[in-house]
């Protein structure tokens, strides 16, 4: 598997944007929690192709269906604020 890149081709090994997230419960707003059934269908297809398994949830990042403090870590690679009201999704994250 190729090394993850951030932004416009910045290798993760150059940026070190994340702490070690092995073990903590994490949520990615927009890949796993998405308000688009088509996007989730693509995510399911890629899970099968890559042999990955994690829950996918059809919901809005503005009103996630999880209790407060359900996750140790929240991220959005492309920024949930792109398609949501930032005054709703950022506090929710």
C-alpha positions in Angstrom: 0.0 0.0 0.0 1.3 3.5 -0.9 2.0 6.0 1.8 -0.9 8.3 2.6 -0.6 11.9 1.3 -2.2 15.0 2.7 -3.4 18.1 0.8 -1.8 18.2 -2.6 0.6 15.4 -2.4 2.4 15.9 0.9 3.6 12.5 2.2 2.5 11.7 5.7 6.2 10.9 6.6 7.1 14.5 5.9 4.3 16.1 7.8 3.5 13.7 10.7 0.0 15.2 11.0 -1.3 12.6 13.4 -0.2 11.0 16.6 -0.2 7.3 16.8 -3.9 6.4 16.5 -3.4 2.6 17.0 -6.0 1.6 19.5 -8.1 4.7 20.2 -11.6 4.9 18.8 -11.6 7.3 15.9 -14.2 8.8 13.5 -13.5 10.3 10.1 -16.2 12.8 9.1 -16.8 12.3 5.4 -15.3 8.8 4.9 -17.2 6.5 7.2 -19.7 9.1 8.3 -21.2 10.6 5.2 -24.5 12.1 4.2 -24.3 10.6 0.6 -25.5 7.1 -0.1 -23.5 7.1 -3.3 -20.3 8.0 -1.4 -20.9 5.2 1.1 -21.5 2.7 -1.7 -18.0 3.7 -3.1 -16.5 3.3 0.4 -18.1 -0.2 0.7 -16.7 -1.2 -2.7 -13.2 0.1 -1.7 -13.4 -1.7 1.6 -13.9 -5.0 -0.3 -11.2 -4.2 -2.8 -8.6 -3.3 -0.2 -9.7 -5.8 2.5 -10.6 -3.2 5.0 -13.5 -3.2 7.5 -14.9 -0.4 9.5 -18.4 0.8 10.1 -19.9 3.2 7.6 -22.7 5.5 8.8 -25.2 7.5 6.7 -25.5 10.7 8.7 -24.7 14.4 8.7 -21.5 15.6 10.3 -23.6 18.4 11.7 -25.7 15.9 13.8 -23.7 12.7 14.2 -25.8 10.0 15.9 -23.2 9.3 18.6 -23.1 10.4 22.2 -20.7 13.0 23.3 -17.2 11.7 23.9 -17.8 8.5 21.9 -14.5 8.8 20.1 -10.9 9.6 21.2 -10.1 11.2 17.9 -12.1 12.9 15.1 -10.7 14.0 11.7 -12.0 15.0 8.3 -9.5 14.7 5.5 -11.3 17.1 3.2 -13.0 19.1 5.9 -16.6 18.4 6.7 -17.1 22.2 6.6 -17.0 22.0 2.8 -20.4 20.4 2.7 -21.8 21.2 6.2 -22.5 24.3 8.2 -19.2 24.8 10.0 -21.0 26.2 13.1 -22.7 22.7 13.3 -20.1 20.2 12.2 -17.0 21.6 13.9 -18.5 21.7 17.4 -20.0 18.2 16.7 -16.5 16.9 15.8 
